[in-house]
């Protein structure tokens, strides 16, 4: 059996070196004081406590999209290495810079990237990410969520604010999420109106009193 050796060009070597530096920087500057980096679940409840915060547990799970536990508070299948180290580093940097209260969408975006890499036959490493991988990741998010626009935005920000600036890919990334925004459906536009009930609640006019013209509500 012949082993296949993959050679990395100068750009690939530079991306791998940048990834090592990025991970080291994230570990040194992590904003979390009560986590163990090697754990695949981080309790970040005490991070960035604001008004009415700190009572509900906040756990970041670095689990693969293939993990059968789904929403349970456990990790059976974590991200594959070396994507796992990138995911922890990227998450740490995102939280350090932006102090987010809601963070799960970024973890969902990372799950989609890793799965897209594996589906394409590439190693689970962020240095292998390109526009095609990101398009595939966006498609996975659309299959997973009814309204994937907000998660797609996190995928885009992860690319433009973390991966691209740190130069973690051999080729510069300039990618925009293809997931379009959907206007929320208003209940009053869906539920049928019972005009009889509306009319019955209107005050009855005196037969001797002249009727009054009412404005159309369409501009109110």
C-alpha positions in Angstrom: 0.0 0.0 0.0 1.4 3.4 -1.0 1.0 6.3 1.3 0.1 9.6 -0.4 2.1 12.5 0.7 0.5 15.9 0.4 3.0 18.7 -0.3 2.1 22.3 0.7 3.3 25.2 -1.3 4.6 28.5 0.2 1.1 29.8 0.6 0.0 26.6 2.3 2.9 26.7 4.7 2.3 30.3 5.5 -1.4 29.5 6.3 -0.4 26.7 8.5 2.1 28.9 10.3 -0.5 31.6 10.7 -2.9 29.1 12.2 -0.3 28.1 14.8 0.2 31.7 15.7 -3.5 32.4 15.8 -4.2 29.4 18.2 -1.3 30.5 20.5 -2.6 34.1 20.6 -6.1 32.9 21.4 -4.9 30.7 24.2 -2.8 33.5 25.8 -5.6 36.1 25.4 -8.7 34.1 26.2 -11.3 36.1 28.1 -12.5 33.1 30.0 -11.0 32.5 33.5 -12.9 29.4 34.5 -12.5 27.0 31.6 -10.0 24.2 30.8 -8.9 24.7 27.2 -8.7 20.9 26.6 -12.3 20.4 27.5 -14.9 20.2 24.7 -17.5 22.0 26.7 -16.9 25.4 28.2 -18.9 26.8 31.0 -18.9 30.6 30.3 -21.8 31.6 32.6 -19.6 34.0 34.5 -18.4 35.8 31.3 -19.7 39.3 30.5 -22.5 39.2 33.1 -24.9 42.1 32.5 -28.3 42.9 33.7 -30.4 39.8 34.5 -27.4 37.7 33.5 -25.5 35.0 35.4 -28.5 32.9 36.5 -28.8 30.8 33.4 -26.0 28.5 32.5 -24.1 29.2 29.3 -22.2 26.3 27.9 -20.3 26.3 24.6 -20.1 22.8 23.1 -17.5 22.1 20.5 -19.4 19.3 18.9 -19.5 18.1 15.3 -22.6 18.3 13.2 -22.4 14.5 13.3 -22.8 14.4 17.1 -26.0 12.3 17.8 -26.6 14.1 21.2 -28.0 17.1 19.3 -29.1 19.7 21.9 -28.1 17.7 24.9 -25.5 19.1 27.3 -22.8 16.6 26.3 -20.3 16.1 23.5 -20.0 12.6 22.0 -18.3 13.6 18.7 -16.2 16.7 19.0 -14.8 18.6 16.1 -12.0 16.7 14.3 -8.5 17.8 14.8 -7.0 20.3 13.9 -10.4 22.0 13.3 -11.2 21.6 17.0 -8.3 23.9 18.0 -9.3 26.5 15.4 -12.9 26.4 16.6 -11.9 27.0 20.2 -9.5 29.7 19.2 -12.0 31.4 16.9 -14.8 31.2 19.5 -12.4 32.7 22.2 -11.4 35.6 19.9 -15.0 36.3 18.9 -16.1 36.5 22.5 -13.1 38.5 23.6 -13.7 41.1 20.8 -17.4 41.4 20.7 -18.6 40.3 24.2 -21.6 38.5 22.8 -24.6 37.4 24.9 -25.9 35.1 22.1 -23.0 33.0 20.7 -24.5 29.6 19.5 -24.9 30.8 15.9 -21.2 31.0 15.6 -20.8 27.4 16.8 -23.5 26.3 14.3 -21.5 28.1 11.5 -18.3 26.3 12.6 -20.2 23.0 12.5 -21.2 23.7 8.9 -17.7 24.5 7.9 -16.2 21.4 9.3 -18.9 19.2 7.8 -18.4 20.9 4.4 -14.7 20.2 4.5 -15.3 16.5 5.4 -18.0 16.1 2.7 -15.6 17.5 0.1 -12.9 14.9 1.1 -10.6 17.5 2.5 -8.9 17.4 5.9 -10.8 19.0 8.8 -8.5 22.1 8.8 -9.5 25.7 8.4 -6.5 26.2 6.0 -8.4 24.1 3.5 -11.4 26.5 3.4 -12.2 28.3 0.2 -15.3 29.9 -1.4 -16.7 26.6 -2.5 -16.5 25.2 1.0 -18.2 28.2 2.4 -21.0 27.9 -0.2 -21.4 24.3 0.9 -21.5 25.3 4.5 -24.2 27.9 3.7 -26.2 25.2 2.0 -25.9 22.9 5.1 -27.2 25.8 7.3 -30.2 26.3 4.9 -31.0 22.6 5.2 -30.8 22.7 9.0 -32.7 25.9 9.8 -36.0 27.2 8.4 -34.6 30.8 8.6 -30.8 30.5 8.2 -30.1 34.2 7.4 -28.8 35.1 10.9 -26.6 32.0 11.1 -25.4 32.7 7.5 -24.4 36.2 8.7 -22.3 34.6 11.5 -20.7 32.4 8.9 -19.8 35.5 6.9 -18.5 37.4 9.9 -16.4 34.4 10.9 -14.8 34.5 7.5 -14.4 38.3 7.1 -13.4 39.0 10.8 -11.5 36.0 11.8 -10.3 33.7 9.0 -9.4 36.3 6.4 -7.6 38.9 8.7 -5.5 36.1 10.3 -4.6 34.8 6.8 -5.5 31.3 7.7 -6.1 30.2 4.1 -3.6 30.0 1.2 -5.8 32.2 -1.0 -7.4 35.4 0.4 -11.1 35.0 1.1 -13.7 37.6 -0.1 -17.0 35.8 0.6 -20.6 37.0 1.1 -23.3 34.8 2.5 -25.8 33.8 -0.3 -28.6 33.3 2.3 -31.1 36.0 1.7 -33.1 37.8 4.4 -36.7 36.8 4.9 -39.2 39.3 6.1 -40.9 37.9 9.3 -44.5 36.9 8.6 -47.0 39.1 10.5 -49.8 37.2 12.2 -52.4 39.7 11.0 -51.4 39.0 7.4 -51.9 35.2 7.9 -54.8 34.7 10.2 -58.2 35.3 8.6 -60.1 38.2 10.0 -63.6 37.7 11.3 -65.3 40.8 10.0 -68.6 39.9 11.6 -67.0 40.2 15.1 -65.4 43.5 14.2 -68.7 45.0 12.9 -70.6 43.7 16.0 -68.3 45.6 18.3 -68.8 49.0 16.6 -71.2 51.4 18.3 -74.6 51.5 16.7 -75.4 54.9 15.2 -78.7 56.6 16.0 -81.0 56.5 13.0 -81.4 60.3 13.3 -77.7 61.0 13.5 -75.8 61.6 10.3 -73.2 59.1 9.4 -69.5 60.0 9.7 -67.0 59.1 7.2 -64.1 57.1 8.6 -60.5 57.1 7.3 -59.1 54.0 5.7 -56.7 52.3 8.2 -54.2 51.5 5.5 -52.1 54.6 6.2 -52.4 54.5 10.0 
